[in-house]
């Protein structure tokens, strides 16, 4: 047997190395377990904020439940603003069809509809609107509801109604579809924006809950005339009321909730909502007629009380 003369010193060196490595491992473990306190270290705890609603799509109401929404008594200003607009739209759409008896296109209708809002609110009306909105905003009791409605009221709540009605109706003759709802909403937005250009130029305003707004027609707020939000809600309500009439009262209620939320947040004045809703009713009734659907059975509107 041959003995290496360096074996003794080499084994001693390896033993010291293992001892050092073991000591370091124990020290690191203690440092981790004590969060640094063993050495007098107090690491600063920092919280990383998680952005809410920063995605490209707004939260869906099926995954973001609604807070308590506005009471029926809160909605009275919207009921007053929208009173009679659906009936007037029905009369005007009949005139449109009588003058386009040989057929029409969405482009023809959109140009005609945008011209039906002919005048801006008067200074007296604007002053009364501002006072009304100021009274509403002073209450300040449903801010969470207003924000939720502004985020989800453009499309999400109406899409949820469509999904629910498809599940409930089964083989009904008229079933709402997401494609048709999007067509209705897009046309309503297009008509409202076209009407705005007649009064407000083409400069965008960034605070729109639903669609890019044009430059405000007044200096007292960033409101727009007519309201794209109200136009979209009115059009969606009209379409769904015809396709799934069992939920008509709920659609009307949701339309009022969305409109009131935008008034509550200072995005709209009552006259903006009135003109926007009128355009939305035009769009909804035009779409139903042009696609061969039966319009919802007219029911008398109760006389609003102040």
C-alpha positions in Angstrom: 0.0 0.0 0.0 1.3 3.4 -0.9 0.6 6.2 1.5 0.3 9.8 0.2 2.5 12.1 2.4 0.1 15.0 1.8 -3.0 13.2 2.9 -2.9 14.4 6.5 -2.7 18.1 5.8 -5.3 17.8 3.0 -7.8 16.1 5.3 -7.3 18.7 7.9 -8.0 21.5 5.4 -11.1 19.8 4.2 -12.4 19.5 7.7 -11.9 23.2 8.4 -13.7 24.1 5.1 -16.7 21.9 6.1 -16.8 23.6 9.5 -16.8 27.1 8.0 -19.6 26.2 5.5 -21.7 24.7 8.3 -21.2 27.8 10.4 -22.3 30.1 7.6 -25.4 28.0 6.9 -26.4 28.2 10.5 -25.9 32.0 10.5 -28.0 32.5 7.4 -30.8 30.4 8.8 -30.8 32.3 12.0 -30.8 35.6 10.1 -33.8 34.5 8.1 -35.8 33.1 11.0 -35.3 36.3 13.1 -35.9 38.6 10.1 -32.5 40.2 10.8 -33.1 41.0 14.4 -30.3 38.8 15.6 -27.9 41.4 14.1 -29.9 44.4 15.2 -31.3 44.8 11.6 -34.9 46.2 11.3 -35.8 45.9 7.6 -38.4 48.4 6.5 -41.7 46.9 5.5 -43.0 48.3 2.2 -46.4 47.7 0.7 -46.9 47.6 -3.1 -50.2 49.1 -4.1 -52.2 46.9 -6.4 -53.9 49.0 -9.1 -57.6 48.6 -9.3 -59.4 48.8 -12.6 -56.2 49.3 -14.5 -57.0 46.6 -17.1 -58.2 47.3 -20.6 -61.7 46.2 -19.8 -63.9 47.5 -17.0 -64.8 45.0 -14.3 -67.8 42.8 -15.1 -70.7 43.1 -12.6 -70.8 39.3 -12.4 -67.4 39.3 -10.8 -67.6 42.8 -9.2 -70.9 42.8 -7.3 -72.8 46.1 -7.1 -72.9 48.1 -3.9 -76.3 49.4 -2.7 -77.6 51.4 -5.5 -79.8 54.5 -5.4 -83.2 54.5 -3.8 -86.2 55.0 -6.1 -86.9 58.3 -4.4 -83.4 59.5 -5.5 -84.2 58.9 -9.2 -87.0 61.4 -9.4 -84.9 64.0 -11.3 -84.1 61.5 -14.0 -87.7 60.5 -14.3 -88.6 64.1 -14.8 -85.9 64.6 -17.4 -86.8 61.5 -19.4 -90.5 61.8 -19.2 -92.2 61.8 -22.7 -89.0 61.3 -24.7 -89.7 57.7 -25.7 -93.2 58.7 -26.9 -91.8 61.6 -28.9 -89.1 59.4 -30.4 -91.8 56.9 -31.6 -93.6 59.7 -33.4 -90.4 60.9 -35.0 -89.3 57.4 -36.1 -92.7 56.9 -37.8 -92.0 60.1 -39.8 -88.6 58.9 -40.7 -89.9 55.6 -42.1 -92.7 57.4 -44.0 -90.0 59.5 -45.8 -87.8 56.4 -46.4 -90.4 53.9 -47.6 -88.1 52.4 -50.2 -85.5 51.3 -47.7 -82.7 52.9 -45.7 -79.3 52.2 -44.2 -77.8 52.8 -40.8 -75.8 55.7 -42.3 -78.9 57.4 -43.6 -80.6 56.9 -40.2 -77.6 58.1 -38.2 -77.4 61.4 -40.2 -81.1 62.0 -39.8 -81.2 61.2 -36.1 -78.2 63.5 -35.3 -80.2 66.4 -36.7 -83.2 65.8 -34.6 -81.7 67.6 -31.6 -82.0 71.1 -33.0 -81.3 73.5 -30.1 -79.1 73.8 -27.1 -80.5 74.4 -23.6 -81.2 78.0 -22.8 -79.3 79.9 -20.1 -82.4 79.7 -17.8 -82.5 75.9 -18.3 -78.7 75.6 -17.6 -79.0 77.6 -14.4 -81.8 75.4 -13.2 -79.9 72.3 -14.1 -76.8 73.4 -12.2 -78.8 74.2 -9.1 -80.5 70.7 -9.3 -77.2 68.9 -9.7 -75.6 70.9 -6.8 -78.4 69.8 -4.5 -77.9 66.2 -5.5 -74.2 66.3 -5.0 -74.5 67.8 -1.5 -76.2 64.6 -0.3 -73.1 62.6 -1.0 -74.5 59.3 0.2 -74.0 56.9 -2.7 -70.6 57.7 -4.2 -69.6 54.0 -4.4 -72.8 53.3 -6.3 -72.3 56.2 -8.7 -68.7 55.0 -9.5 -69.8 51.4 -10.0 -72.6 52.5 -12.3 -70.3 54.8 -14.3 -67.8 51.9 -14.8 -70.3 49.1 -15.6 -73.3 51.1 -16.9 -71.9 51.7 -20.4 -72.1 48.1 -21.6 -71.5 45.5 -18.8 -74.8 45.6 -17.1 -76.7 45.4 -20.4 -74.5 42.5 -21.5 -75.3 40.7 -18.2 -79.0 41.2 -18.9 -78.5 39.6 -22.3 -76.7 36.6 -20.9 -79.3 36.1 -18.2 -82.2 36.3 -20.7 -80.7 33.8 -23.0 -80.4 31.4 -20.2 -84.0 32.0 -19.0 -85.9 32.2 -22.3 -84.8 29.1 -24.1 -86.8 28.7 -27.3 -88.6 32.1 -27.2 -89.4 33.8 -30.5 -87.2 36.8 -29.8 -84.0 36.3 -27.9 -81.5 39.2 -27.3 -78.0 38.6 -28.5 -74.7 40.2 -27.6 -73.9 41.0 -31.2 -77.2 42.9 -31.7 -76.8 44.7 -28.3 -73.3 45.9 -29.3 -74.7 47.1 -32.6 -77.4 49.1 -30.8 -74.9 50.6 -28.3 -72.4 51.5 -31.0 -75.1 53.2 -33.2 -76.4 55.1 -30.2 -72.9 56.4 -29.3 -72.3 57.3 -33.0 -75.5 59.3 -33.2 -74.9 61.1 -30.0 -71.3 62.1 -31.0 -72.6 63.3 -34.4 -75.2 65.4 -32.6 -72.5 66.8 -30.3 -70.4 68.0 -33.2 -73.2 70.3 -34.3 -72.9 72.2 -31.0 -69.4 71.5 -29.6 -66.7 71.3 -32.2 -64.4 68.3 -32.2 -62.1 68.7 -29.2 -62.1 65.6 -26.9 -62.8 65.7 -23.2 -61.3 62.9 -21.1 -63.9 62.5 -18.3 -66.6 60.6 -20.3 -67.7 57.4 -18.6 -68.6 55.7 -21.8 -67.4 57.3 -25.0 -64.9 60.1 -25.9 -66.8 63.4 -25.4 -66.4 66.5 -27.4 -65.7 69.9 -26.1 -68.2 71.0 -23.5 -70.9 73.4 -24.7 -70.7 75.4 -21.5 -68.0 76.6 -19.2 -69.7 75.7 -16.0 -68.9 71.9 -16.2 -67.4 69.3 -18.4 -70.8 68.0 -19.4 -71.7 67.3 -23.0 -74.9 67.9 -24.9 -76.4 65.5 -25.8 -75.3 62.7 -23.4 -73.8 59.6 -25.1 -74.3 57.7 -21.8 -78.0 58.4 -21.7 -78.3 57.6 -25.5 -76.6 54.2 -25.0 -78.7 53.3 -21.9 -82.0 54.3 -23.6 -81.2 52.3 -26.8 -80.2 49.3 -24.7 -83.4 49.5 -22.6 -85.6 49.8 -25.7 -83.9 46.8 -27.4 -84.1 44.6 -24.3 -87.7 45.6 -23.5 -88.8 44.3 -26.9 -86.7 41.1 -26.9 -87.2 40.1 -23.3 -90.3 42.0 -22.0 -90.4 40.1 -18.7 -87.6 42.3 -17.5 -88.9 45.6 -18.8 -89.3 47.3 -15.3 -85.8 46.2 -14.4 -84.3 47.7 -17.6 -86.1 51.0 -17.0 -84.9 51.0 -13.4 -81.3 50.4 -14.5 -81.4 53.1 -17.1 -82.5 55.6 -14.5 -79.7 54.4 -12.1 -77.0 54.9 -14.7 -78.3 58.3 -15.8 -78.6 59.5 -12.2 -75.1 58.3 -11.4 -73.7 60.5 -14.1 -75.7 63.5 -12.8 -74.6 62.7 -9.3 -70.9 62.7 -10.3 -71.3 66.0 -12.2 -70.8 64.4 -15.6 -74.2 65.3 -16.9 -76.9 67.9 -16.5 -80.6 67.0 -16.8 -80.9 68.6 -20.2 -77.9 66.5 -21.4 -79.7 63.3 -20.2 -83.0 64.4 -21.8 -81.6 64.9 -25.3 -79.3 61.9 -25.1 -82.2 59.6 -24.0 -84.3 60.9 -26.9 -81.6 59.9 -29.4 -81.3 56.5 -27.7 -85.0 55.8 -28.0 -84.8 56.8 -31.7 -81.9 54.3 -32.2 -83.6 51.5 -30.3 -86.9 51.8 -32.2 -85.2 52.1 -35.5 -83.1 49.0 -34.9 -86.1 46.9 -33.9 -88.1 48.0 -37.0 -85.3 47.6 -39.4 -84.6 44.1 -38.2 -88.3 43.0 -38.2 -88.7 42.8 -34.5 -91.9 43.7 -32.7 -91.5 46.8 -30.6 -92.4 46.7 -26.9 -96.1 47.3 -26.1 -96.6 50.9 -25.2 -97.7 51.5 -21.7 -98.8 54.9 -20.3 -96.1 56.7 -18.4 -97.3 58.0 -15.0 -97.4 61.7 -14.7 -94.1 62.6 -12.8 -94.5 64.5 -9.6 -91.9 66.9 -8.2 
